[in-house]
Amino acid sequence: MNPFWTIPRMWEGQSAVILASGPSMSAEIANVVRYAPTYRAIAVNNTHELAPWADMLYAADEAWWKRHREKALAFEGLKVTCTENSLPNVLRLREGARDGFDPDPGVVCTGGNSGYQAIHVAVHAGCKRILLCGFDMRGTHWHDPHQSPLRDHGDGIYAKWIEKFKTLVAPLAERGVDVINCTPGSALRVWPSRQLEEALLNEEELAA
């Protein structure tokens, strides 16, 4: 079992884009993010295949790591999880509560999904602006259905996940973290939405 990791403030004051695996995610979106001048990128689960250049791969499920062992271990950025994992060079965080935000930088509240946890990671790393892509909260994934022992969640799970995301809004606002949902047609409406290109352009202006 890997020893537990504590997230350093390695991205202090920076911006992050979290690339989740909803059906709206695509290689085109990943490429838009890739060539943005100021950002950190966290790829969630299979989306690392669209963004092998990302700073981090985050996946919670131990079964996912075992199923995708070869491709996941070939990923050159940080590899992070919050469950028991015997694979080399995968950093393990502690699991916290099912909702809300835990201020301990070695803990992530789970929210039932890896995208929720990836937001925690970006905040613990010091990011003050987080853009969300592939957070459809409806449908399936951009990729083929998961194969056994993994499974695809039915649409009924998304309403439960959205309720969990609501518990993140106030803690992140208190910490001065700006979250923008750049997922077109997303059912997750707890944060303001904006087109990805517009949000990235605004980021460039802020950095100028």
Protein Blocks (a to p, Z undefined) as FASTA:
>chain_A
ZZdddddfflgoiacddddfbfkbcfklmmmmmmpcbdcdddehjllmmmmmbmbdcdfb
lklmmmmmmmmmmpmbdcddfbdcfbghiacdddddfedjdfbfkbccfklpaklmmmmm
mmmnopabdcdehilogajbfbdcdddfbdcddfklmmmmmmmmmmmmmmmmmnopacdd
fbehiablkbccddfklmmmmmmmmmZZ
